[in-house]
Amino acid sequence: MKVILKAGIIALVFIGAIMILLFLKGDSLSGKKIHKMIFLENAYDWQGCAVKSCRFEGNSVILLNASEPAELATQPISSGFPFDELILSWNASEPDSLEALEFNVEVSSDKKDWYNFAYQIWGAAIEGKWHNSGKVEYEGIGKMHTDYLVLDKPMNYARVNVRALGESGARDIELRRLSLSFSSKNSTWKQANINTEKAPSFECVKLA
């Protein structure tokens, strides 16, 4: 009887130790890189956006009269995990020589404090015409590289601001899609297990 009782106690202690290890491991760094892609590309996706001088046409947003300028701002988008890299891409009609599209990305850990990064000004003839209203770098927070954002401090939310810049006579610009690719270079085991989209499938990625 004593032998059985002793064996039972040992088994309970062993199981308890395993559960504690699994709990601690869940919040420890895994060294794994995880990815998530989010698309805004249809009428439903655009409904939550704040717009100025825009109209909705099918699954696209038409930015009217770039000389005002026209603006679109998305709602806060949750990555589902703390991310430290963000790539923004888009599909839009190419601006003419009188206009350009300004893309800014704001990031936040709590939807209260936001950091506005100057992502890119895109257009056919933009040299020296316009300057992005965002910042390239926030010390201790992150920095814009050529075409992607790298964060020193991981964030949980992002929102995109699009602005049409132009002169009198500029044509309307059609915005068909925005896509955000979130990455974490060193997730926890729990985050890695929850986010099964470990890497984007190249067959499924939509060109933007």
Number of C-alpha atoms within 10 A of each C-alpha: 6 7 8 9 10 11 12 12 12 12 12 12 12 12 12 12 12 12 12 12 11 14 13 12 14 16 13 15 14 16 13 14 15 23 21 20 17 14 15 17 18 16 15 10 16 21 12 12 17 13 20 15 15 20 14 16 13 10 16 20 22 21 25 20 21 26 16 15 16 23 21 21 19 20 16 17 16 18 20 13 22 21 30 21 21 23 16 21 16 17 16 17 13 15 23 16 14 19 28 25 27 22 24 22 25 18 25 20 17 10 15 6 9 16 17 20 23 22 27 21 19 16 19 13 13 19 9 6 11 14 13 16 13 17 15 16 18 14 9 9 15 20 20 19 11 8 11 15 21 18 20 14 14 19 22 19 22 24 20 23 20 21 22 27 26 25 15 11 11 19 18 19 23 20 22 20 21 20 20 21 18 25 24 23 14 18 23 21 20 17 21 22 13 12 16 11 13 15 13 13 8 8 6 7 10 10 10 13
